[in-house]
Amino acid sequence: MAERASIAARVRANLVWGSGLAKLAERRGTGRSALIGFDRVRPPQPGDFRPQRQLDVSPENLDRLIRGLKRWGVSIVSMDEVCARLTGKTAHRFVSLSFNGAYHDVVTSARPVLDRHDVPYTVYIPSAFPDGIAEPWWLALETVIARHSRISLVVDEKESFFASDSAFAKQQLYDHLHDWMRGLPPAR
């Protein structure tokens, strides 16, 4: 499924490029730079229940992207260089790569690819995680749902029971609880 999302992204990019919109944007003074952000870079994960699969990019696809950018003559620059280039006049296309959330797979899966290509990148670390005042609750929610076929939880001050005995039911439960939890006030 992650490969299908990757193929869809490539098709969209090719449609934009093939339609001439990219060239039109370049002539209008835009389209010379991009910030490419990633959440997870890791090998394809097993199992049917992977609620955040759309955030996953395989190391092979990251490698393919970097090779393609280099082949197309696009410079991969640091965030400092992005700032310098945006304040100056440059006609050369460039991108900057960033990784959000500071997941461990940045070190285990992304860094070997980035180091092999000798390209700069930025990792954004939410300060609440190392400070210990927040946790990646969405990962805990995924783990709990993946491990259990029935879950009991207090939702809006009422005990609720959920069956999650199939990948489809698990995904529906995850989506429901994810949306509910995101709507809670921070104190809760």
Secondary structure, DSSP 4 states (H G I P E B T S, - for coil): -HHHHHHHHHHHHHHHHHHTHHHHHHHTT--SEEEEEESEE-PPPPSS--TTGGGEE-HHHHHHHHHHHHHTTPEE--HHHHHHHHHS---S-EEEEEEES--THIIIIIHHHHHHHT---EEE--TTTTTTS---HHHHHHHHHHH-SEEEEEETTEEEEEE--SHHHHHHHHHHHHHHHHTS-TT-
